Amino acid sequence: MASLHEALDERDDLDPYGDPVKRMLFAAQLAFEVEDIHALAVEQLVKVGVEGPPCLMHIDEETGLAVLAAAGPGVPAVGLLTADTDSSSSPHDAGIASLVQLVNLALLRPDASHGLPSEVAVACEAFHRAVRTGAVKRLEFWYVHPGPPSAVAQSRLRAVREVAETLLEKVSPSLSIEETEVSEHQLRSWYDREHSQIQVEEWIDIPCPDGFLPQVGEGWDARSLSVSGAWLHNLVWQHEEKLFSANIRGYLGRNRSASNINHGIQQTIDDRPEMFWPFNNGITALVHEIGQAKDGVLPVRGLSIINGAQTVGVISKAQPEQAERIQVTARFIRCDDTQTVRDIIRYNNRQNPTLAADYRSTDPTQNRLREQFDELGVVGYNGGRRGGIEDVIRRPGENMIRAAVAGQALAAFHGDPVTAYHGKNAVWEDDALYARVFNKHINAPHVIFCHSLYKAVEQRARELYQLPADEKTSFIGGQINFLRGRGSTWLLIAALADSLETVLAKPIANRMTLSFRNSDPEQAAKHWAPLVELALTAADHSLADVVSGSGKMRDEAARIKAMKVFQAFIASQADLQRSRFKKFAKQVVLPTNNTAATVEQIGGAR
């Protein structure tokens, strides 16, 4: 297993963002399991001040998670903490100040977006709306830096969280708010957890005076029983964070929100301990080995809690006499197969944002697509199958096509950018939607055709983002502002797909038939690049308002109106861009007589 430093060094694709931001993006990719970190960077990195690196404003409405993050420099260590023991002045001041400013703009002052650069205003407005509408259920503040833990940074992060709790108490009383110092130690802990599921290695005795229920499956076996709160209390105090090594989220802590799950667990312990067993979902743990029970004791070797970390965390904070009064249902699972272990962790953790694709990984359509990609010599299409976190955080290959992103690209290309942006999991969870996006006529060349358009947009966005400041003219700035709008990539794909008849100078009876003559994904993205460059010149004046954060992305009338303006621009360029359009058209396969699928079958295509 590569060390954290080796893994970071390998990610030279993140080098252009600079060291502090590179580390922050790596942490985000590790924590969120984001498949395309560059697309996230273009859309969610914002510059809130004249000095210092950009900050991160992450919203995932499907999981209800929002993260506001800032990055800072490393600080020399003294003992266990950094040298910044003087609370009046800290090397982390600049990074924390950026986070405070970000929180203030994004969350605490709804009118603060006036007078801001448009890219920041767009991001702030999206945050305002997400919090007001309840789309955000959990809010986290991150301060990311390469040094050891800092007492001052932790203190100031707590202050940020406490102020936010007070100011949001009436606006969003059920919002769970947490703060995290993502120091070198914390990032290494996250990284190590994903590569070593069980870090508590020794034998542990589990009291089971009432016996247990055994369960056996192919390659795994388990024991179900009740454990006392006192036993769990002692277990946490003995092993601390290592006990949650297979659960990257760990224990979220408690806040004062009455709707917060951890606060509710504590209330049950305080008020109705005798009802804890029926009220609580219990815990699930992975173990290396299960021994023979004797004298009311079940021995297990190794232990990591993969579900119920919040329950155990709250119990660990309770008074010992309180813990004595409660019982908790528990499952202890042993499995030697690495992939099955990953699946057990994934399916027990419903916060996983890409869980849905796993349900389709053995679908006949995905099996057929994988075979077709193999025949084409294209490696990397996973068809919903996922390995471990390594597949997410390793440097991406140029021809890597992940099924989740392919689903979004297909949905957008065939007329549904809203689902592509807001419902990436819905593509896999909803049977009817899945059947439209991945219908029985879909083939690998068409997936490459659509996915390569997405890659071309992402690559152009990265090029623009990385331009030196003195080359970012107002014209370029308008394109960057559009690309940072929420859902801009998918709207641009949909708009460009709607304009292909103009580009090809031919009617398209069925977009599902479109493909390139050469099915190499990297070359396919190059075919799209000139069209994407042209499309972006129109997007700032035609599509930008739809992705400005005002919620118009979901407004079908506003969306269609904007796309018609975009199409009119492309049509007006037909004569001027004739050579560019002809060059693209020569690379496209467009059957004259096609009966592979109807418009109704692919759903939404126009």
C-alpha positions in Angstrom: 0.0 0.0 0.0 1.3 3.4 -1.0 1.8 5.9 1.9 -0.3 9.1 2.0 2.7 11.1 0.8 3.3 8.7 -2.1 -0.4 8.8 -3.0 -0.3 12.6 -3.0 2.9 12.8 -5.0 1.3 10.5 -7.6 -1.5 12.9 -8.1 0.4 15.3 -10.4 -2.8 16.1 -12.1 -3.7 18.2 -9.0 -0.4 20.1 -9.0 -1.6 23.1 -11.0 -4.0 24.0 -8.2 -1.0 24.6 -5.8 0.0 22.6 -2.7 -2.7 23.8 -0.2 -5.6 23.3 -2.6 -4.2 20.1 -4.0 -4.3 18.6 -0.4 -7.8 20.0 0.1 -9.1 18.4 -3.2 -7.4 15.1 -2.3 -9.2 15.2 1.1 -12.5 15.9 -0.6 -12.1 13.1 -3.1 -11.2 10.7 -0.3 -14.1 11.8 1.9 -16.8 12.2 -0.7 -15.6 9.5 -3.1 -15.9 12.0 -6.0 -15.1 10.3 -9.3 -14.1 13.5 -11.1 -12.3 15.8 -8.8 -11.5 18.3 -11.6 -15.1 18.9 -12.4 -15.7 19.5 -8.7 -12.8 21.9 -8.5 -14.0 24.0 -11.4 -17.5 24.2 -10.0 -16.9 24.5 -6.3 -13.6 26.3 -5.7 -14.1 30.0 -5.0 -11.8 32.8 -4.3 -13.2 34.7 -1.4 -10.3 37.1 -0.8 -7.5 38.9 -2.7 -4.8 36.8 -1.0 -4.7 33.2 -0.2 -5.8 30.1 -2.0 -9.3 29.4 -3.1 -11.8 27.8 -0.7 -14.2 24.9 -1.4 -18.0 25.2 -1.3 -19.4 21.6 -1.6 -23.1 20.8 -1.8 -24.5 17.4 -2.4 -28.3 17.7 -2.2 -28.8 14.0 -2.7 -27.0 13.1 0.6 -27.8 16.4 2.3 -24.2 17.2 2.9 -22.5 20.6 2.6 -18.9 21.4 3.3 -17.2 24.7 3.5 -13.4 24.3 3.5 -10.3 26.4 3.5 -6.7 25.4 3.2 -3.6 26.6 5.1 0.2 26.0 5.2 2.1 23.6 7.4 3.4 24.6 10.8 6.4 23.3 12.7 5.5 20.8 15.4 6.3 20.9 19.1 5.4 17.7 20.8 1.9 16.5 19.9 0.6 19.9 18.7 1.8 22.8 16.6 4.0 25.6 17.8 1.1 28.0 17.6 0.4 28.0 21.4 0.0 31.8 21.5 -3.7 32.3 20.8 -3.2 35.9 19.9 -1.1 35.0 16.8 -1.1 31.7 14.9 0.5 30.6 11.6 -3.0 29.2 10.8 -4.6 32.7 11.0 -4.7 33.3 7.2 -6.4 29.9 6.5 -8.9 30.3 9.4 -9.6 33.8 8.3 -10.5 32.6 4.8 -12.8 30.0 6.3 -14.5 32.7 8.5 -15.0 34.9 5.4 -16.3 32.0 3.4 -18.8 31.0 6.1 -19.9 34.6 6.5 -20.5 35.0 2.8 -22.0 31.6 2.2 -24.2 31.2 5.3 -24.4 34.0 7.7 -25.2 37.0 5.6 -27.8 36.3 2.9 -27.3 39.7 1.4 -23.5 39.5 1.3 -23.4 38.3 -2.3 -24.1 41.9 -3.6 -20.9 43.4 -4.9 -19.0 40.1 -5.0 -17.4 38.6 -8.0 -20.1 36.8 -9.9 -18.5 33.4 -9.4 -18.6 33.8 -5.7 -22.1 35.3 -5.7 -23.4 32.3 -7.7 -22.0 29.9 -5.2 -23.2 31.9 -2.2 -26.8 32.1 -3.6 -26.8 28.3 -4.1 -25.8 27.8 -0.5 -28.4 30.3 0.8 -31.1 28.4 -1.1 -29.9 25.0 -0.1 -29.9 25.9 3.6 -33.3 27.8 3.4 -35.1 24.9 1.7 -33.7 22.2 4.0 -31.7 20.5 1.2 -28.7 20.6 3.5 -29.0 18.3 6.5 -25.4 18.3 7.6 -23.0 21.2 7.4 -19.3 20.7 8.0 -16.5 23.3 8.3 -13.0 22.0 7.3 -9.7 23.6 7.8 -7.1 21.6 5.7 -3.4 21.9 6.3 -0.3 19.6 6.2 0.9 20.2 9.8 0.1 18.3 13.0 -3.0 19.1 15.0 -3.3 22.6 16.2 -4.9 23.6 19.5 -5.4 27.1 18.3 -6.9 26.0 15.0 -9.3 23.6 16.8 -10.4 26.4 19.2 -11.1 28.8 16.4 -13.0 26.2 14.4 -15.2 25.5 17.4 -15.9 29.2 17.6 -16.9 29.3 13.9 -19.3 26.4 14.5 -20.8 27.9 17.6 -21.5 31.2 15.9 -23.0 29.4 13.0 -25.2 27.3 15.3 -26.5 30.4 17.0 -27.2 32.3 13.8 -28.9 29.4 12.0 -30.9 28.2 15.0 -34.1 29.8 13.7 -33.3 29.6 9.9 -32.6 25.8 10.0 -33.0 24.4 13.5 -32.6 20.8 12.4 -29.2 21.4 10.7 -26.4 19.4 12.1 -23.2 21.5 12.2 -19.7 20.1 12.8 -16.1 21.3 12.4 -13.1 19.2 11.4 -9.4 20.1 11.4 -8.1 18.1 8.5 -4.5 18.0 9.7 -1.8 15.7 8.4 -2.7 13.3 11.1 -6.4 13.4 10.2 -5.9 13.0 6.5 -3.6 10.0 7.1 -6.2 8.5 9.4 -8.8 8.8 6.6 -6.4 7.4 4.1 -5.2 4.5 6.3 -8.8 3.6 7.2 -9.7 3.0 3.6 -6.8 0.6 3.2 -6.9 -1.2 6.5 -10.5 -1.9 7.5 -9.6 -3.3 10.9 -7.0 -1.6 13.0 -7.9 -3.1 16.4 -6.2 -6.4 16.0 -6.2 -8.1 19.4 -8.6 -10.7 20.8 -11.6 -9.1 22.5 -14.1 -10.8 24.8 -17.8 -10.0 24.3 -20.0 -10.8 27.2 -23.1 -12.7 26.0 -24.8 -14.2 29.1 -28.0 -14.6 27.0 -26.3 -16.3 24.1 -26.3 -15.3 20.5 -27.8 -16.1 17.1 -25.3 -17.4 14.5 -25.6 -16.6 10.8 -23.6 -18.2 7.9 -23.3 -17.2 4.3 -21.0 -17.8 1.3 -17.6 -16.7 2.5 -18.9 -15.1 5.7 -20.3 -15.9 9.1 -21.7 -13.7 11.9 -23.1 -13.6 15.4 -26.1 -11.4 16.5 -26.6 -10.6 20.2 -27.2 -7.9 22.7 -24.3 -6.1 24.3 -24.3 -3.8 27.3 -23.7 0.0 27.0 -21.0 -0.4 29.7 -19.1 -2.8 27.5 -19.2 -0.5 24.6 -18.3 2.5 26.8 -15.1 0.7 28.0 -14.3 -0.4 24.5 -14.3 3.1 23.1 -12.2 4.4 26.0 -9.7 1.6 25.4 -9.3 1.8 21.6 -10.6 5.3 20.7 -10.7 6.2 17.0 -9.2 2.9 15.9 -12.5 1.3 16.8 -14.0 3.1 13.8 -11.2 2.3 11.3 -13.6 1.0 8.6 -16.0 4.0 9.0 -14.4 7.1 7.6 -17.1 9.4 9.0 -16.4 8.1 12.5 -18.3 9.7 15.3 -19.9 13.0 14.4 -20.3 14.3 17.9 -23.3 16.1 19.4 -24.7 19.5 18.8 -27.6 21.3 20.4 -30.1 20.7 17.6 -33.1 18.8 18.9 -33.4 17.0 15.6 -29.8 15.9 15.5 -29.6 12.1 15.7 -26.9 12.1 18.3 -28.8 14.5 20.5 -31.8 12.1 20.2 -29.6 9.1 21.3 -28.5 11.0 24.3 -32.0 11.9 25.2 -33.0 8.2 25.2 -30.1 7.4 27.4 -31.1 10.2 29.8 -34.8 9.7 29.9 -35.7 6.2 28.8 -32.7 3.9 29.1 -34.9 0.8 29.3 -36.2 1.6 25.8 -32.8 2.0 24.2 -32.8 -1.5 22.7 -36.1 -1.2 20.8 -35.5 2.5 19.9 -32.0 2.2 18.5 -30.9 0.4 15.3 -27.8 -1.0 17.0 -24.3 -1.6 15.6 -22.5 -3.7 13.0 -18.9 -4.6 13.3 -16.3 -6.4 11.2 -13.9 -8.9 12.8 -11.0 -11.0 11.7 -12.0 -14.2 13.5 -14.8 -15.5 15.7 -13.8 -17.9 18.4 -15.7 -20.5 20.4 -18.1 -19.1 23.1 -17.5 -20.3 26.6 -18.9 -19.4 30.0 -21.1 -16.6 28.5 -18.2 -14.9 26.6 -17.8 -14.8 22.8 -14.1 -14.0 21.8 -13.4 -12.2 18.5 -10.1 -11.2 17.0 -10.0 -7.7 15.6 -13.0 -5.3 15.6 -14.1 -2.3 13.6 -17.6 -0.7 13.9 -18.9 0.0 10.4 -22.4 1.0 11.3 -23.6 2.6 14.5 -20.6 4.8 15.1 -22.9 7.6 16.3 -24.6 5.3 18.8 -21.3 4.1 20.2 -19.9 7.6 20.2 -22.7 9.0 22.3 -22.6 6.0 24.7 -18.8 6.7 25.2 -19.7 10.2 26.4 -22.4 9.1 28.8 -21.7 8.6 32.5 -20.7 5.0 33.3 -23.8 4.5 35.5 -25.9 5.6 32.5 -24.2 3.2 30.2 -24.8 0.3 32.6 -28.6 0.7 32.2 -28.8 0.2 28.4 -28.6 -2.7 26.0 -27.7 -2.5 22.3 -28.3 -4.9 19.5 -25.0 -5.9 17.8 -23.8 -7.9 14.8 -20.2 -9.2 14.4 -19.3 -10.3 10.9 -16.3 -12.2 9.8 -15.4 -12.3 6.1 -12.1 -13.0 4.3 -13.0 -11.9 0.8 -11.8 -8.3 0.2 -14.5 -7.3 -2.3 -17.3 -8.7 0.0 -15.9 -6.8 2.9 -16.0 -3.6 0.8 -19.6 -4.4 -0.1 -20.5 -5.0 3.5 -19.1 -1.6 4.5 -20.7 0.1 1.5 -24.2 -1.4 2.0 -24.1 -0.7 5.7 -23.3 2.9 5.1 -26.2 4.6 3.4 -24.3 8.0 3.3 -22.2 6.6 0.4 -23.1 8.9 -2.6 -22.4 6.3 -5.3 -24.1 3.3 -3.7 -26.9 3.2 -6.2 -24.7 2.1 -9.1 -23.8 -1.0 -7.3 -27.3 -2.3 -7.6 -27.0 -2.3 -11.4 -23.4 -3.8 -11.6 -24.7 -7.2 -12.6 -27.5 -5.8 -14.9 -27.4 -7.4 -18.4 -27.0 -4.0 -20.0 -24.0 -3.2 -17.9 -22.5 -6.7 -18.6 -23.0 -6.1 -22.3 -21.4 -2.7 -22.2 -18.4 -4.0 -20.3 -18.0 -6.7 -23.0 -18.3 -4.1 -25.8 -15.7 -1.8 -24.2 -13.3 -4.8 -23.9 -13.8 -5.6 -27.6 -13.0 -2.0 -28.5 -9.8 -2.2 -26.4 -11.1 0.5 -24.0 -10.2 -0.2 -20.4 -11.8 1.4 -17.4 -15.5 1.2 -17.9 -16.6 -0.2 -14.6 -20.3 -0.7 -15.3 -21.3 0.1 -11.7 -18.6 -2.2 -10.2 -16.3 -0.5 -7.9 -13.1 -1.6 -6.2 -12.0 0.3 -3.2 -11.2 3.9 -2.5 -8.0 3.4 -4.5 -10.1 3.5 -7.7 -11.4 6.9 -6.7 -8.2 8.6 -5.5 -5.6 7.2 -7.8 -4.5 9.4 -10.7 -7.3 9.0 -13.3 -6.4 7.4 -16.7 -7.2 9.4 -19.8 -9.6 6.7 -21.1 -11.3 6.0 -17.8 -15.1 5.9 -18.1 -17.0 5.5 -14.9 -20.5 4.3 -15.1 -21.9 6.9 -12.7 -20.5 9.8 -14.8 -21.5 8.1 -18.0 -25.1 7.9 -16.8 -25.0 11.7 -16.1 -23.6 12.4 -19.5 -26.2 10.2 -21.2 -29.0 11.8 -19.3 -27.8 15.3 -20.2 -27.1 14.5 -23.9 -30.6 13.1 -24.3 -32.3 16.1 -22.9 -32.4 15.8 -19.1 -29.6 18.0 -17.5 -31.7 18.3 -14.3 -31.4 14.6 -13.6 -27.8 14.6 -14.6 -27.0 17.3 -12.0 -29.6 16.8 -9.2 -30.4 13.1 -9.6 -27.2 11.2 -10.5 -28.2 8.5 -8.0 -31.7 8.5 -9.4 -30.4 7.3 -12.7 -29.5 4.0 -11.0 -32.2 3.8 -8.3 -35.3 4.6 -10.4 -36.2 1.7 -12.7 -38.0 3.7 -15.3 -35.2 6.4 -15.4 -32.5 3.7 -15.6 -34.3 2.0 -18.5 -34.4 5.3 -20.4 -30.8 6.3 -19.8 -29.3 2.8 -20.2 -32.0 1.3 -22.5 -31.6 -2.1 -24.2 -30.3 -0.4 -27.4 -27.4 1.5 -25.8 -23.9 0.6 -27.0 -20.4 1.4 -26.0 -19.6 3.7 -29.0 -22.5 5.9 -28.1 -21.5 6.0 -24.4 -18.0 7.1 -25.6 -19.7 9.8 -27.8 -21.6 11.3 -24.9 -19.0 10.8 -22.2 -16.2 12.3 -24.4 -18.3 15.5 -24.7 -18.4 15.7 -20.9 -14.6 15.2 -20.8 -14.1 17.9 -23.4 -16.1 20.4 -21.3 -14.1 19.4 -18.2 -10.8 19.7 -19.9 -11.7 23.1 -21.3 -12.8 24.2 -17.9 -9.6 23.1 -16.4 -7.6 25.0 -19.0 -9.5 28.2 -18.3 -9.3 27.8 -14.6 -5.5 27.4 -14.7 -4.9 30.4 -16.9 -2.6 33.1 -15.3 -4.6 36.0 -13.8 -3.3 38.4 -16.4 -4.8 36.3 -19.2 -8.2 36.0 -17.7 -9.9 38.7 -19.7 -13.6 39.7 -19.0 -14.5 37.4 -22.0 -12.7 34.5 -20.5 -14.0 35.4 -17.0 -17.6 35.1 -18.3 -16.9 31.6 -19.4 -15.4 30.7 -16.1 -18.3 32.2 -14.2 -20.7 30.1 -16.3 -18.7 26.9 -15.7 -18.9 27.5 -12.0 -22.6 27.7 -12.1 -24.4 24.7 -10.5 -25.1 22.2 -13.2 -23.4 24.2 -15.9 -21.6 21.2 -17.5 -24.7 19.2 -17.9 -26.7 22.1 -19.3 -24.0 22.9 -21.8 -24.0 19.2 -22.9 -27.8 19.3 -23.4 -27.7 22.6 -25.3 -24.9 21.4 -27.6 -26.7 18.1 -28.2 -29.8 20.1 -29.2 -27.6 22.0 -31.7 -26.0 19.1 -33.4 -28.3 19.1 -36.5 -26.9 22.6 -37.2 -23.4 21.3 -36.7 -23.9 18.1 -38.9 -26.1 19.9 -41.4 -28.3 16.9 -41.3 -31.5 15.9 -39.5 -31.0 13.5 -36.6 -33.9 11.1 -36.2 -32.4 9.4 -33.2 -29.5 10.7 -31.2 -28.9 7.2 -29.8 -27.4 6.3 -33.1 -24.6 8.8 -32.9 -21.0 7.7 -32.5 -17.5 8.5 -33.7 -15.7 6.5 -36.4 -12.8 6.1 -33.9 -13.9 4.9 -30.5 -10.8 6.0 -28.6 -12.1 8.1 -25.7 -9.1 10.4 -25.6 -9.4 11.1 -29.3 -13.1 11.5 -29.1 -12.7 14.3 -26.5 -10.4 16.1 -29.0 -13.1 15.9 -31.7 -15.5 17.8 -29.3 -12.9 20.3 -28.1 -13.5 23.0 -30.9 -17.2 22.8 -30.5 -17.0 23.1 -26.8 -14.7 26.2 -27.2 -17.4 27.7 -29.5 -20.2 26.7 -27.2 -18.7 28.4 -24.2 -18.5 31.7 -26.0 -22.3 31.5 -26.2 -23.1 30.1 -22.8 -22.2 33.2 -20.8 -24.9 35.2 -22.6 -27.5 32.4 -23.1 -27.3 29.8 -20.4 -25.6 31.5 -17.5 -28.8 32.8 -15.8 -30.2 29.2 -15.6 -27.2 28.0 -13.5 -26.8 31.3 -11.5 -28.1 29.7 -8.3 -31.6 31.1 -8.6 -33.1 27.7 -9.0 -33.9 28.1 -12.7 -32.2 24.9 -13.6 -35.3 23.1 -12.5 -37.6 25.6 -14.2 -38.3 23.9 -17.5 -39.6 27.0 -19.3 -36.6 29.1 -18.3 -34.3 26.2 -19.3 -35.9 25.7 -22.7 -35.9 29.4 -23.4 -32.2 29.7 -22.6 -31.3 26.7 -24.8 -33.2 28.2 -27.7 -31.1 31.4 -27.4 -28.0 29.1 -27.4 -29.2 27.2 -30.5 -29.9 30.5 -32.3 -26.3 31.5 -31.7 -24.9 28.2 -33.0 -27.1 28.6 -36.1 -25.9 32.1 -36.6 -22.3 30.7 -36.7 -23.0 28.1 -39.3 -21.4 30.0 -42.2 -18.5 31.4 -40.2 -17.8 28.0 -38.6 -18.4 25.9 -41.7 -14.9 24.3 -41.8 -15.0 23.5 -38.1 -18.4 21.9 -38.4 -17.4 19.9 -41.4 -14.3 18.6 -39.7 -16.4 17.4 -36.8 -19.1 15.9 -39.0 -16.5 13.8 -40.8 -15.7 12.0 -37.6 -19.4 11.2 -36.8 -21.2 8.0 -37.8 -24.8 8.9 -38.5 -26.8 6.0 -40.1 -29.3 7.1 -42.7 -31.7 4.2 -41.9 -31.9 3.5 -38.2 -34.4 1.5 -36.3 -32.4 0.8 -33.2 -34.5 2.9 -30.9 -37.3 5.4 -30.9 -37.4 8.8 -29.3 -39.9 7.5 -26.8 -37.5 4.6 -25.8 -34.6 6.9 -25.0 -36.8 9.4 -23.2 -36.4 13.1 -23.4 -34.3 13.2 -26.6 -35.3 15.7 -29.1 
